[in-house]
């Protein structure tokens, strides 16, 4: 069951970042005033990703969790997410790193005009990083050559 929801690891920060970005485009002045709830929402999205990664690691779940073919005009792409113990550890480390960065940003930065945009971009960038780690080709080339 957990293998089936592992696609939520990169999807939760992406969904959170995109929702906040769309709201920022539509209601710029109002959203820029709501810095605390938006930051809390984005931190919760990344926390959900870290919790799912931790549950996968605790239960020692391995295998291909998501596989899809994407056809764009002439090009065809095969996308698949692969899980093993090392990838799950790296997912937890990267997720916690982005979580700490967002918490430090919440406490250290002034809540001025670009703050909400910065937090939304941090969420989207964390989603991209988590997606790259989960990608089967990336994990085979980078992590399999490590000595441990």
TORRO-8408 format. One line per field, with one value per atom (N, C-alpha, C): atom name; x, y, z. Coordinates in Angstrom, 1 decimal, padded with zeros to 4 digits. Layout:
// residues N
a = [CA,...];
X = [X,...];
Y = [Y,...];
Z = [Z,...];
This chain:
// residues 148
a = [N,CA,C,N,CA,C,N,CA,C,N,CA,C,N,CA,C,N,CA,C,N,CA,C,N,CA,C,N,CA,C,N,CA,C,N,CA,C,N,CA,C,N,CA,C,N,CA,C,N,CA,C,N,CA,C,N,CA,C,N,CA,C,N,CA,C,N,CA,C,N,CA,C,N,CA,C,N,CA,C,N,CA,C,N,CA,C,N,CA,C,N,CA,C,N,CA,C,N,CA,C,N,CA,C,N,CA,C,N,CA,C,N,CA,C,N,CA,C,N,CA,C,N,CA,C,N,CA,C,N,CA,C,N,CA,C,N,CA,C,N,CA,C,N,CA,C,N,CA,C,N,CA,C,N,CA,C,N,CA,C,N,CA,C,N,CA,C,N,CA,C,N,CA,C,N,CA,C,N,CA,C,N,CA,C,N,CA,C,N,CA,C,N,CA,C,N,CA,C,N,CA,C,N,CA,C,N,CA,C,N,CA,C,N,CA,C,N,CA,C,N,CA,C,N,CA,C,N,CA,C,N,CA,C,N,CA,C,N,CA,C,N,CA,C,N,CA,C,N,CA,C,N,CA,C,N,CA,C,N,CA,C,N,CA,C,N,CA,C,N,CA,C,N,CA,C,N,CA,C,N,CA,C,N,CA,C,N,CA,C,N,CA,C,N,CA,C,N,CA,C,N,CA,C,N,CA,C,N,CA,C,N,CA,C,N,CA,C,N,CA,C,N,CA,C,N,CA,C,N,CA,C,N,CA,C,N,CA,C,N,CA,C,N,CA,C,N,CA,C,N,CA,C,N,CA,C,N,CA,C,N,CA,C,N,CA,C,N,CA,C,N,CA,C,N,CA,C,N,CA,C,N,CA,C,N,CA,C,N,CA,C,N,CA,C,N,CA,C,N,CA,C,N,CA,C,N,CA,C,N,CA,C,N,CA,C,N,CA,C,N,CA,C,N,CA,C,N,CA,C,N,CA,C,N,CA,C,N,CA,C,N,CA,C,N,CA,C,N,CA,C,N,CA,C,N,CA,C,N,CA,C,N,CA,C,N,CA,C,N,CA,C,N,CA,C,N,CA,C,N,CA,C,N,CA,C,N,CA,C,N,CA,C,N,CA,C,N,CA,C,N,CA,C,N,CA,C,N,CA,C,N,CA,C,N,CA,C];
X = [000.8,000.0,000.9,001.9,002.8,003.5,003.8,004.5,003.6,002.3,001.3,001.2,001.5,001.4,002.7,003.8,005.1,005.2,004.3,004.3,004.0,003.4,003.1,004.3,005.5,006.7,007.1,007.2,007.5,006.2,005.1,003.8,003.3,003.5,003.0,003.6,005.0,005.5,005.2,005.1,004.8,003.3,002.4,001.0,000.9,001.6,001.6,002.2,003.3,004.0,003.2,002.5,001.7,000.5,-000.2,-001.4,-001.1,000.0,000.4,000.8,001.5,001.8,000.6,-000.3,-001.6,-002.3,-002.4,-003.1,-002.3,-001.0,-000.2,-000.4,-000.6,-000.9,-002.3,-003.3,-004.7,-004.9,-004.4,-004.7,-003.4,-002.7,-001.3,-001.3,-002.0,-002.0,-002.4,-003.5,-004.1,-003.1,-002.5,-001.7,-000.4,000.1,001.4,001.1,-000.1,-000.4,-000.5,-000.7,-001.0,000.3,001.4,002.7,002.7,002.2,002.2,001.4,000.1,-000.6,000.0,000.5,001.0,002.3,003.2,004.4,004.0,003.0,002.6,002.1,001.3,000.8,002.0,002.9,004.1,005.0,005.1,005.9,005.2,003.9,003.1,003.2,003.2,003.4,004.7,005.8,007.1,007.2,006.6,006.6,005.9,004.8,004.1,005.0,005.8,006.7,007.8,008.3,009.3,008.7,007.5,006.9,006.6,006.2,006.0,007.3,008.4,009.7,010.2,009.9,010.3,009.5,008.2,007.4,007.9,008.3,008.8,010.1,011.0,012.2,012.0,011.2,010.9,010.4,009.5,008.9,009.7,010.9,011.8,011.0,010.4,009.7,010.6,010.7,011.5,010.7,011.3,010.7,010.4,009.8,009.3,007.9,007.8,006.5,005.6,006.2,005.4,006.1,005.4,005.9,004.9,005.4,004.5,005.2,004.6,005.1,004.5,005.3,004.9,005.2,004.3,004.5,004.3,005.3,005.3,005.6,004.7,004.8,005.6,006.9,007.7,008.4,008.7,009.5,008.6,009.2,008.6,009.5,008.9,009.7,009.1,010.0,009.6,010.0,009.0,009.2,008.9,009.8,009.6,010.3,009.6,010.2,010.6,011.8,012.4,012.8,012.5,012.8,013.6,014.6,015.4,015.8,016.6,016.9,017.8,018.7,019.6,018.8,018.0,017.2,016.2,015.7,014.8,015.5,016.8,017.6,017.9,018.2,018.5,017.3,016.1,014.9,014.6,014.9,014.7,015.6,016.9,017.9,017.6,017.2,016.9,015.6,014.6,013.4,013.6,014.3,014.6,015.4,016.3,017.1,016.2,015.3,014.4,013.5,013.1,012.2,012.9,014.2,015.0,015.2,015.5,015.7,014.4,013.3,012.0,011.8,012.1,011.9,012.8,014.1,015.0,014.6,014.1,013.6,012.4,011.6,010.4,010.8,011.8,012.2,013.2,014.1,015.1,014.8,013.9,013.6,012.5,012.7,011.6,010.4,009.2,008.1,007.7,008.5,008.3,007.7,007.7,007.0,007.3,008.6,008.9,009.0,008.5,008.6,007.8,006.5,005.6,006.1,006.6,007.1,008.4,009.2,010.4,010.0,009.0,008.6,008.0,007.2,006.6,007.7,008.7,009.7,010.6,010.8,011.5,010.7,009.4,008.6,008.7,008.6,008.7,010.1,011.1,012.5,012.7,012.1,012.2,011.5,010.4,009.7,010.6,011.2,012.1,013.3,013.9,015.0,014.5,013.3,012.8,012.5,012.0,011.7,012.9,014.0,015.2,015.8,015.7,016.2,015.4,014.1,013.3,013.4,013.8,013.9,014.9,014.4,015.2,016.6,016.7,018.0,018.9,018.5,019.3,019.9,019.0,019.4,020.4,020.3,021.2,022.6,022.6,023.9,024.7,024.0,024.7,024.9,023.8,023.9,024.6,024.5,025.1,026.6,027.1,028.6,029.3,028.5,029.0,029.5,030.6,031.2,030.4,029.4,028.7,027.3];
Y = [-001.2,000.0,001.3,001.3,002.5,002.7,001.6,001.8,002.5,002.3,003.0,004.5,005.0,006.4,007.1,006.4,007.0,008.2,008.2,009.3,010.6,010.6,011.8,012.5,011.8,012.4,013.6,013.6,014.8,015.6,015.0,015.7,016.7,016.4,017.3,018.6,018.7,020.1,020.8,020.0,020.6,021.2,020.4,020.9,022.1,022.1,023.2,024.5,024.3,025.4,026.0,025.1,025.6,026.3,025.7,026.4,027.8,027.9,029.2,030.2,029.6,030.5,031.0,030.1,030.5,031.6,031.3,032.3,033.6,033.5,034.8,035.6,034.8,035.5,036.1,035.4,035.9,037.0,036.8,037.7,038.1,038.9,039.3,040.0,041.0,041.8,041.0,040.3,039.5,038.4,037.7,036.5,037.0,038.2,038.7,039.1,039.3,039.6,038.3,037.2,035.9,035.1,035.7,035.0,033.8,033.9,032.9,031.6,031.8,030.6,029.9,030.7,030.1,029.4,029.9,029.3,028.0,028.0,026.8,025.7,026.1,025.2,024.5,025.3,024.8,023.9,024.2,023.4,022.1,022.1,020.9,020.0,020.6,019.8,019.0,019.7,019.1,018.1,018.4,017.4,016.1,016.2,015.0,014.2,014.8,014.1,013.4,014.1,013.5,012.3,012.4,011.4,010.1,010.3,009.2,008.5,009.3,008.7,007.9,008.5,007.8,006.5,006.5,005.3,004.2,004.6,003.7,003.1,003.9,003.4,002.5,002.8,001.9,000.6,000.6,-000.7,-001.4,-000.9,-001.5,-001.9,-000.9,-001.1,-000.8,-001.7,-001.6,-001.8,-001.3,-001.6,-000.3,-000.6,000.5,001.0,002.2,002.7,003.3,003.9,004.6,004.5,004.1,004.0,004.5,005.4,005.9,006.3,006.3,006.8,008.1,009.1,010.4,010.7,011.0,011.3,012.8,013.4,014.8,015.0,015.2,015.4,014.3,014.4,013.4,012.5,013.1,012.5,011.6,010.6,009.7,009.5,009.7,009.6,008.5,007.8,006.8,007.3,007.5,008.0,006.9,006.6,005.6,006.0,005.8,006.1,004.8,004.7,003.5,003.7,002.8,002.9,001.7,002.1,001.1,001.8,001.1,001.7,003.0,003.0,004.1,005.3,005.1,006.2,006.8,005.9,006.3,007.2,006.8,007.6,009.0,009.0,010.3,011.1,010.5,011.3,011.9,011.2,011.8,012.9,012.7,013.8,015.0,014.9,016.0,016.7,015.9,016.5,017.2,016.7,017.4,018.6,018.6,019.8,020.9,020.6,021.6,022.1,021.2,021.6,022.5,022.2,023.1,024.5,024.5,025.7,026.6,026.0,026.7,027.2,026.5,026.9,028.1,028.0,029.0,030.3,030.1,031.3,031.9,031.1,031.7,032.5,032.1,032.9,034.0,033.8,034.8,035.9,035.6,036.6,037.6,038.8,039.7,039.4,039.6,039.2,040.4,040.6,041.7,041.2,041.9,041.7,040.3,039.9,038.7,037.4,037.5,036.4,035.2,035.4,034.3,033.7,034.5,033.9,033.1,033.5,032.7,031.4,031.4,030.1,029.2,029.7,028.9,028.3,029.1,028.5,027.5,027.7,026.7,025.4,025.4,024.2,023.5,024.3,023.7,023.1,023.8,023.3,022.0,021.9,020.7,019.5,019.8,018.8,018.3,019.2,018.8,018.0,018.3,017.6,016.2,016.1,014.8,013.9,014.5,013.8,013.3,014.1,013.6,012.4,012.5,011.4,010.1,010.2,009.0,008.4,009.2,008.8,007.6,006.6,005.3,005.5,006.2,006.4,007.2,008.2,009.0,008.2,007.4,006.6,005.5,004.9,003.9,004.5,005.7,006.2,006.8,007.5,008.2,007.2,006.6,005.9,004.5,003.9,002.5,002.6,003.7,003.8,004.1,004.4,004.7,003.5,003.6,002.3,001.7,002.4,001.8,001.4];
Z = [000.0,000.0,000.0,000.8,000.8,-000.5,-001.2,-002.5,-003.5,-003.3,-004.2,-004.0,-002.7,-002.4,-002.4,-002.9,-002.9,-003.9,-004.9,-005.8,-005.1,-003.9,-003.2,-002.6,-002.6,-002.1,-002.9,-004.2,-004.9,-005.2,-005.2,-005.6,-004.5,-003.3,-002.2,-002.3,-002.3,-002.4,-003.7,-004.8,-006.1,-006.1,-005.5,-005.4,-004.6,-003.4,-002.5,-003.2,-003.8,-004.5,-005.6,-006.4,-007.5,-007.1,-006.0,-005.5,-005.0,-004.2,-003.7,-004.9,-005.9,-007.0,-007.8,-008.0,-008.7,-007.9,-006.6,-005.7,-005.7,-005.7,-005.8,-007.0,-008.2,-009.4,-009.4,-008.8,-008.9,-007.8,-006.6,-005.5,-004.9,-005.6,-005.2,-003.8,-003.6,-002.4,-001.2,-001.4,-000.2,000.2,-000.8,-000.5,000.1,-000.3,000.3,001.8,002.2,003.6,004.4,003.8,004.5,004.6,005.0,005.0,006.0,007.2,008.1,007.7,007.3,006.9,005.7,004.7,003.5,003.8,004.7,005.1,005.8,006.7,007.4,006.5,005.5,004.5,003.7,003.2,002.5,003.3,004.6,005.5,005.8,005.9,006.1,004.8,003.6,002.4,002.4,002.8,002.8,003.9,005.0,006.2,005.8,005.0,004.6,003.7,002.8,002.0,002.8,003.9,004.7,005.5,006.0,006.8,005.9,004.7,003.7,003.5,003.3,003.0,004.2,005.4,006.7,006.8,006.5,006.6,005.6,004.4,003.4,003.9,004.5,005.0,006.2,007.1,008.3,007.9,006.9,006.4,005.3,005.0,004.0,002.7,002.1,000.9,-000.3,-001.3,-002.4,-003.7,-004.8,-006.1,-006.9,-008.0,-008.9,-008.4,-008.0,-007.4,-008.4,-009.5,-010.5,-011.8,-012.8,-014.2,-015.2,-016.1,-017.1,-018.3,-019.4,-020.7,-021.0,-021.4,-021.7,-023.2,-024.0,-025.4,-025.6,-026.1,-026.4,-027.9,-028.7,-030.1,-030.7,-031.0,-031.6,-030.6,-029.4,-028.4,-027.5,-027.0,-026.0,-024.8,-023.6,-022.4,-021.5,-020.9,-019.9,-018.5,-017.7,-016.3,-015.3,-014.5,-013.4,-012.1,-011.0,-009.7,-009.1,-008.6,-008.0,-006.6,-005.7,-004.3,-003.8,-003.0,-002.2,-000.9,000.0,001.2,001.1,000.2,000.0,-000.5,-001.5,-002.0,-000.9,-000.1,000.9,002.0,002.3,003.2,002.6,001.3,000.7,000.6,000.4,000.3,001.7,002.8,004.1,004.4,004.0,004.2,003.4,002.2,001.3,001.8,002.2,002.7,003.9,004.9,006.1,005.9,005.0,004.6,004.1,003.2,002.7,003.8,004.7,005.8,006.7,007.1,007.9,007.2,005.9,005.2,005.2,005.1,005.1,006.5,007.6,008.9,009.3,008.9,009.1,008.3,007.1,006.3,007.0,007.6,008.3,009.5,010.2,011.4,011.1,010.0,009.8,008.8,007.8,006.8,007.2,006.7,006.9,005.9,006.3,005.5,004.6,003.6,002.6,001.4,000.3,-000.9,-001.5,-001.6,-002.3,-001.4,-000.2,000.7,000.3,000.0,-000.4,-001.7,-002.7,-003.9,-003.6,-002.7,-002.3,-001.7,-000.8,-000.2,-001.2,-002.1,-003.2,-004.1,-004.4,-005.3,-004.5,-003.2,-002.4,-002.4,-002.3,-002.3,-003.7,-004.8,-006.1,-006.3,-005.9,-006.0,-005.2,-004.0,-003.3,-004.0,-004.7,-005.4,-006.6,-007.2,-008.3,-007.8,-006.7,-006.1,-005.7,-005.1,-004.7,-005.9,-007.0,-008.2,-008.8,-008.9,-009.4,-008.7,-007.4,-006.5,-006.8,-007.0,-007.2,-008.6,-009.6,-010.9,-011.1,-011.8,-011.8,-012.5,-013.5,-014.2,-013.4,-012.7,-011.8,-010.7,-010.1,-008.9,-009.3,-010.5,-010.9,-011.3,-011.9,-012.2,-011.1,-010.2,-009.1,-007.9,-007.4,-006.1,-006.2,-007.4,-007.5,-007.6,-007.9,-008.1,-006.7,-005.7,-004.4,-003.7,-002.9,-002.3,-001.2,-000.6,000.5,000.1];
